Every structure is written in C-alpha cells, then in structure tokens.
Amino acid sequence: MASAKVSHPVKSASEESKVLVVENGKMVDVQDKEITMEGLCSISSYDQWARIPVSGPLPKPRYKHAAAVVQEKMYVFGGNHNGRYLGDMQVLDFKSLSWSKLEAKIQSEEPSDLTGTASLPPCAGHALVPWGNKILCLAGHTREPIESLSAKEFDPQTCTWSTLRTYGRSPSSRGGQSVTLVGGTLVVFGGEGDGRSLLNDLHVLDLETKTWDEFETTGTPPSPRSEHAAACYADRYLLIFGGGSHSTCFSDLHLLDMQTMEWSRPEHQGITPEPRAGHAGVTVGENWFITGGGNNKKGVPETLVLNMSTFVWSVVTGLEGRAPPTSEIYALKSSRKSGVPSGQLNEPETNGLASVAENSSRGVIFEIEELQDEKTIKRADTSKTLLQAVKGEKSNIEEKLNQEELQSSRLKQELANVETKNELDLVRNQLSAEEARASQLENEISDLQQRLQKMETLEKESESLRLEKDAESDDSSSGSNQRPADKGFWRWNG
C-alpha cells in the first residue's frame, strides 16, 4: 500500500481514522510523498460523504475512464462522454486541490523523436496502474478495433506516452476488465472483447520481464463479465466482486488463490450486497471499500466495505437523494481501522488516510497514510532483504532455465535420432516387403514354367500318339487291299 503524510494530529491505534474520496473513475493509490491537504484533513464527521472545493477548469463529465496517483497528483485519462470517447489527460493536484489539463506527447520508436503534442487515441474501459514514477495504461475500447490488448507507459515528468514492449502471447483486446497489481505482476481478468463477447480468462504480466502468461485454473471461475471490481489481499488472493453481462448484474464474490490457482466462492456474512456494475473499490489494510455503480433498475447509493479476513459485508453510508453534481469532489472519513493482512509486510500505522472521488456512478478511491520514520526504516530493511531473496531466487530460476534448455536440446537431438531410426526401419520394412513380393513372384513364375513344360511334354506325347495312330491307320488300309489275291492263292480244289 502506498502512503503519504497527512497534516493532522497523531492518534492512538484505537483512534486512527481514514478518509475515502470518490471520483468518477478507477481505483488509485497515493505514492510515498508528503502531501499537505488541509481541505481533506478538515473533515470532522465520520462515515459521511463531504464535498471538497476544488479550483481550475473542471474536466468533462465522463465514465469508463481511468485514474492513477503518482506522487502528489491524480491523473485521469480518457473515458466516455455522451457516447463519445475521450483522449485527454486531466490532473488533480492534491497540494492545491486544483484541476489542470496536460498536453501529452507520443514517443515514436526512436527515443529522440516526439510527434508534436498529439495524445493517445481516445479510449474507454481501460485501466491506469501506477508503477514507480510512471503510469501504465492497459486495454480499453477505441474507435479502431485492435487484435491484442494494448500496453502503454506514461511518464509524468516528460508528459510523454510510449509503447510498453511486452513478450509472450498478449491477451485479446478488451475493455471493462479488471487489472490488479499483485506484487510485481499485473493480473488481468475478464472484460468485454470484440463483438461484445464477454470474457472470464486470466492473464498475468510480469513487470520485471514484461512477459505475458495465461494460467490454467481449477475450481469454478466467475462467469464471463465486465465492469467488475477486483482487489488483492495478503499478496496472495485475488478477489472479484460484481460486474455485469448483457442482461444482468452480479453481486457474487469470488476468490482466486494465486499460489494454487484455484477459484472458490467464500461464504460471506453480514448484509447481502445489491447487484452492481461499473463500481470502484480500494483496499485499506484488510478492508475493501466499494462505491458507486448500478444495475438494470437503478444506481446503487450505498458505499460498502468488506472485511477480507472474515468476509463480512457492511454498509458504510449512502448518498441521500440524487447523486452529487458531476465533476465535484466528495470525500469520506472512515472510522474503521486498517488491520494488516497476515502474510504482508507491516504497513505504517495511519493517523489519517484520504481518498478523493469525483462524482459519478463509478468511484475512484485513493488513500493517504501518515508515515512513521522508525517503521519506514524497518520496512526499507525488510524490503532490501526481500529484494536480495528475490534476486537469489531469480538466479536459481535462470540456472534451472538454462538446465531445462540444455535438456530440451538433448531431447530434441534424441527425437531427431529416433525419427531417423524410425525412417530407416520403415525403409527396411518396405524393402523386406518388396523382397517377399519378388520371391512370391519368382515362385509363381517357376510354377508357371513347370506347368508350361508339362504342357509341352503332353503336347509331344499327344503328337506321338497321333502319329502312331495315323501309322496304324495306314497299315490297316494296306491289308484290306491284298485279301482277294490271298483267297485265290489259298483256294482249295478238292
């Protein structure tokens, strides 16, 4: 959780308070900078929305935009205004509580080449995520559809947009998804893709390697949806709440264990939330505040809080009458303590926390904590130790990766050898089959030759018998012609 110092009296842990602020956009977090905001800290009543006066030209009313806090300013980009996509970058300075508009530049492939003062194409349904001193912009709907999810980076120091180079297979383009920072990764879930197709897939972007991964999960995932809210608890669990399809809105709560990658439906207690979509949320310790949004029947006025360690829902407050005028800033000072989730680093105890939000059915909530020097040092030492452990783990993983690559190379060579051997065996088998066939043909030819010889012998014997028969016939003919002479010769004269 990012923190900032707030100028109001230090209280004991039992008296610590927080201020939540609603803005018509996405969840934002304040960086570790000292911010003096007398307007926010002057709020005296708890658990009630209070209007905060601001100066400067107000941004156009909008929804489906995104917001992020870097250092002492909240950056609001894009959105939808009366059915028209916006591409402006609006900034709220927390020191002066004043609005201003930035003229951002687009950096081309050549680092020194800037294309004038043009900004990104207008978009809506995207996400802004603070990362260091920069802001990442992911996904969103644009006038010209694209195939894969876009990833951009904004540098507030130079007011420059650039393309974030990523590796691996990028998710398909979408809007209305959730993008949640979990450690050094961004977890993208669901949204609405091309052709208004609803999604419930899960993708993870490693911010160190800039590599995308799509994970297979077990259990029953949330049904396809968009405009839901997501949060991370204890650096391990991803929670999904609400959202909508084309025909209905949801009030269900889902939990994904990022270590086992298993989905579950935790049994919650307390009140039963109304279905809502287009809402926003922020985590403060173990509390997850939800505000704004609506369903098929109405806008939902109640601001809720979920204790993520006990899964107990409760109502913080509601907006009386109609929603507050668009583009005004409202803040809420919470009486709830920000318990530290087990498994997380100890966060500095807060004497005050602020979240500022501009009106809309969607709320942007951000938080401000007071830092304590001693615990800040401890946290830095712990972070250093963790960094060393991560580096060591990275070295181990790289070594294992090299071993796996060598093993893969060996297996490929063995496979090639096996394939070559299989080809030789196939040729041998074919040759054997041809040899057997040739031998069979030779046997058949030999048999035919023998039969032919027999037929020739029979023909010769037949010819010989015919000749003998003809000779006998000739002899018989000769004997018949001499008998009358013989009779005369043997005549008896007695």
Solvent accessible surface area in square Angstrom, and as a share of the most:
residue,aa,sasa,rsa
1,M,65,0.29
2,A,20,0.15
3,S,0,0.00
4,A,0,0.00
5,K,89,0.38
6,V,6,0.03
7,S,62,0.40
8,H,38,0.17
9,P,102,0.64
10,V,106,0.61
11,K,62,0.26
12,S,59,0.38
13,A,57,0.44
14,S,81,0.52
15,E,101,0.45
16,E,18,0.08
17,S,1,0.01
18,K,0,0.00
19,V,8,0.05
20,L,1,0.00
21,V,0,0.00
22,V,16,0.09
23,E,0,0.00
24,N,1,0.01
25,G,0,0.00
26,K,32,0.14
27,M,60,0.27
28,V,2,0.01
29,D,47,0.25
30,V,0,0.00
31,Q,37,0.16
32,D,75,0.39
33,K,79,0.34
34,E,126,0.57
35,I,3,0.02
36,T,74,0.43
37,M,2,0.01
38,E,131,0.59
39,G,26,0.25
40,L,0,0.00
41,C,25,0.15
42,S,84,0.54
43,I,15,0.08
44,S,96,0.62
45,S,56,0.36
46,Y,87,0.33
47,D,28,0.14
48,Q,99,0.44
49,W,33,0.11
50,A,32,0.25
51,R,131,0.48
52,I,6,0.03
53,P,89,0.56
54,V,40,0.23
55,S,60,0.39
56,G,43,0.42
57,P,100,0.63
58,L,92,0.46
59,P,8,0.05
60,K,96,0.41
61,P,61,0.38
62,R,11,0.04
63,Y,91,0.35
64,K,66,0.28
65,H,0,0.00
66,A,0,0.00
67,A,0,0.00
68,A,0,0.00
69,V,0,0.00
70,V,5,0.03
71,Q,45,0.20
72,E,44,0.20
73,K,79,0.34
74,M,0,0.00
75,Y,14,0.05
76,V,2,0.01
77,F,0,0.00
78,G,0,0.00
79,G,0,0.00
80,N,17,0.09
81,H,40,0.18
82,N,134,0.69
83,G,62,0.60
84,R,140,0.51
85,Y,54,0.20
86,L,12,0.06
87,G,18,0.17
88,D,25,0.13
89,M,3,0.01
90,Q,15,0.07
91,V,6,0.03
92,L,0,0.00
93,D,33,0.17
94,F,0,0.00
95,K,120,0.51
96,S,68,0.44
97,L,19,0.09
98,S,28,0.18
99,W,6,0.02
100,S,56,0.36
101,K,115,0.49
102,L,44,0.22
103,E,111,0.50
104,A,3,0.02
105,K,55,0.23
106,I,46,0.23
107,Q,57,0.25
108,S,40,0.26
109,E,129,0.58
110,E,111,0.50
111,P,100,0.63
112,S,111,0.71
113,D,68,0.35
114,L,73,0.36
115,T,67,0.39
116,G,49,0.47
117,T,92,0.53
118,A,56,0.44
119,S,39,0.25
120,L,18,0.09
121,P,86,0.54
122,P,35,0.22
123,C,8,0.05
124,A,2,0.02
125,G,2,0.02
126,H,0,0.00
127,A,10,0.08
128,L,7,0.04
129,V,11,0.07
130,P,19,0.12
131,W,92,0.32
132,G,52,0.50
133,N,85,0.44
134,K,74,0.31
135,I,0,0.00
136,L,2,0.01
137,C,6,0.04
138,L,0,0.00
139,A,7,0.05
140,G,9,0.09
141,H,51,0.23
142,T,43,0.25
143,R,145,0.53
144,E,133,0.60
145,P,105,0.66
146,I,75,0.38
147,E,158,0.71
148,S,54,0.35
149,L,9,0.05
150,S,36,0.23
151,A,11,0.09
152,K,51,0.22
153,E,35,0.16
154,F,0,0.00
155,D,31,0.16
156,P,17,0.11
157,Q,128,0.57
158,T,72,0.42
159,C,30,0.18
160,T,10,0.06
161,W,0,0.00
162,S,27,0.18
163,T,78,0.45
164,L,17,0.08
165,R,159,0.58
166,T,38,0.22
167,Y,133,0.51
168,G,57,0.55
169,R,213,0.78
170,S,36,0.23
171,P,2,0.01
172,S,59,0.38
173,S,10,0.06
174,R,3,0.01
175,G,1,0.01
176,G,2,0.02
177,Q,3,0.01
178,S,11,0.07
179,V,22,0.13
180,T,7,0.04
181,L,72,0.36
182,V,14,0.08
183,G,49,0.47
184,G,36,0.35
185,T,33,0.19
186,L,0,0.00
187,V,1,0.01
188,V,0,0.00
189,F,1,0.00
190,G,0,0.00
191,G,0,0.00
192,E,36,0.16
193,G,6,0.06
194,D,87,0.45
195,G,79,0.76
196,R,154,0.56
197,S,54,0.35
198,L,38,0.19
199,L,36,0.18
200,N,49,0.25
201,D,38,0.20
202,L,9,0.04
203,H,11,0.05
204,V,12,0.07
205,L,0,0.00
206,D,49,0.25
207,L,3,0.02
208,E,111,0.50
209,T,70,0.41
210,K,53,0.23
211,T,42,0.25
212,W,7,0.02
213,D,71,0.37
214,E,103,0.46
215,F,84,0.35
216,E,156,0.70
217,T,42,0.25
218,T,82,0.48
219,G,50,0.48
220,T,104,0.60
221,P,48,0.30
222,P,0,0.00
223,S,50,0.32
224,P,57,0.36
225,R,1,0.00
226,S,13,0.08
227,E,27,0.12
228,H,8,0.04
229,A,9,0.07
230,A,11,0.08
231,A,2,0.02
232,C,24,0.14
233,Y,23,0.09
234,A,13,0.10
235,D,84,0.43
236,R,73,0.27
237,Y,57,0.22
238,L,1,0.01
239,L,1,0.00
240,I,0,0.00
241,F,0,0.00
242,G,0,0.00
243,G,0,0.00
244,G,8,0.07
245,S,35,0.23
246,H,97,0.43
247,S,90,0.58
248,T,59,0.34
249,C,24,0.14
250,F,39,0.16
251,S,34,0.22
252,D,27,0.14
253,L,4,0.02
254,H,8,0.03
255,L,22,0.11
256,L,0,0.00
257,D,17,0.09
258,M,38,0.17
259,Q,128,0.57
260,T,81,0.47
261,M,25,0.11
262,E,87,0.39
263,W,9,0.03
264,S,52,0.34
265,R,143,0.52
266,P,25,0.16
267,E,159,0.71
268,H,69,0.31
269,Q,114,0.51
270,G,57,0.55
271,I,66,0.33
272,T,106,0.61
273,P,5,0.03
274,E,61,0.27
275,P,54,0.34
276,R,1,0.00
277,A,19,0.15
278,G,10,0.10
279,H,5,0.02
280,A,5,0.04
281,G,4,0.04
282,V,1,0.01
283,T,32,0.19
284,V,0,0.00
285,G,11,0.10
286,E,38,0.17
287,N,10,0.05
288,W,0,0.00
289,F,0,0.00
290,I,0,0.00
291,T,7,0.04
292,G,12,0.11
293,G,1,0.01
294,G,16,0.16
295,N,33,0.17
296,N,108,0.55
297,K,185,0.78
298,K,104,0.44
299,G,49,0.47
300,V,8,0.05
301,P,52,0.32
302,E,51,0.23
303,T,1,0.01
304,L,3,0.01
305,V,4,0.02
306,L,0,0.00
307,N,38,0.19
308,M,3,0.01
309,S,55,0.35
310,T,71,0.41
311,F,45,0.19
312,V,52,0.30
313,W,3,0.01
314,S,35,0.23
315,V,64,0.37
316,V,16,0.09
317,T,12,0.07
318,G,28,0.27
319,L,58,0.29
320,E,161,0.72
321,G,75,0.72
322,R,186,0.68
323,A,59,0.45
324,P,19,0.12
325,P,56,0.35
326,T,61,0.36
327,S,5,0.03
328,E,35,0.16
329,I,1,0.00
330,Y,37,0.14
331,A,0,0.00
332,L,0,0.00
333,K,22,0.09
334,S,0,0.00
335,S,57,0.37
336,R,65,0.24
337,K,115,0.49
338,S,18,0.12
339,G,26,0.25
340,V,66,0.38
341,P,6,0.04
342,S,94,0.60
343,G,77,0.75
344,Q,56,0.25
345,L,64,0.32
346,N,119,0.61
347,E,27,0.12
348,P,5,0.03
349,E,75,0.34
350,T,2,0.01
351,N,4,0.02
352,G,1,0.01
353,L,1,0.00
354,A,2,0.02
355,S,0,0.00
356,V,0,0.00
357,A,0,0.00
358,E,3,0.01
359,N,10,0.05
360,S,27,0.17
361,S,64,0.41
362,R,10,0.04
363,G,0,0.00
364,V,0,0.00
365,I,1,0.00
366,F,0,0.00
367,E,1,0.00
368,I,0,0.00
369,E,2,0.01
370,E,15,0.07
371,L,43,0.22
372,Q,59,0.26
373,D,115,0.60
374,E,117,0.52
375,K,73,0.31
376,T,51,0.30
377,I,110,0.56
378,K,121,0.51
379,R,59,0.22
380,A,58,0.45
381,D,84,0.44
382,T,54,0.31
383,S,47,0.31
384,K,127,0.54
385,T,84,0.49
386,L,84,0.42
387,L,96,0.48
388,Q,108,0.48
389,A,61,0.47
390,V,82,0.47
391,K,119,0.51
392,G,34,0.32
393,E,94,0.42
394,K,89,0.38
395,S,67,0.43
396,N,75,0.39
397,I,97,0.49
398,E,82,0.37
399,E,97,0.44
400,K,129,0.55
401,L,99,0.49
402,N,84,0.43
403,Q,100,0.44
404,E,111,0.50
405,E,98,0.44
406,L,110,0.55
407,Q,72,0.32
408,S,46,0.30
409,S,65,0.42
410,R,132,0.48
411,L,93,0.46
412,K,138,0.59
413,Q,108,0.48
414,E,95,0.42
415,L,102,0.51
416,A,45,0.35
417,N,84,0.43
418,V,74,0.43
419,E,88,0.40
420,T,74,0.43
421,K,128,0.54
422,N,83,0.42
423,E,109,0.49
424,L,91,0.46
425,D,52,0.27
426,L,103,0.51
427,V,74,0.43
428,R,136,0.50
429,N,95,0.49
430,Q,99,0.44
431,L,104,0.51
432,S,64,0.42
433,A,60,0.47
434,E,99,0.44
435,E,122,0.55
436,A,65,0.50
437,R,152,0.56
438,A,48,0.37
439,S,53,0.34
440,Q,106,0.47
441,L,90,0.45
442,E,113,0.51
443,N,101,0.52
444,E,81,0.36
445,I,94,0.48
446,S,48,0.31
447,D,70,0.36
448,L,103,0.51
449,Q,103,0.46
450,Q,101,0.45
451,R,139,0.51
452,L,99,0.49
453,Q,114,0.51
454,K,135,0.57
455,M,126,0.56
456,E,84,0.38
457,T,69,0.40
458,L,112,0.56
459,E,122,0.55
460,K,145,0.62
461,E,90,0.40
462,S,66,0.42
463,E,73,0.33
464,S,51,0.33
465,L,116,0.58
466,R,118,0.43
467,L,98,0.49
468,E,97,0.44
469,K,138,0.58
470,D,61,0.32
471,A,52,0.40
472,E,113,0.51
473,S,60,0.39
474,D,92,0.48
475,D,103,0.54
476,S,76,0.49
477,S,68,0.44
478,S,64,0.41
479,G,35,0.34
480,S,62,0.40
481,N,123,0.63
482,Q,120,0.53
483,R,150,0.55
484,P,95,0.60
485,A,75,0.58
486,D,70,0.36
487,K,152,0.65
488,G,39,0.37
489,F,159,0.66
490,W,195,0.68
491,R,172,0.63
492,W,220,0.77
493,N,135,0.69
494,G,93,0.90
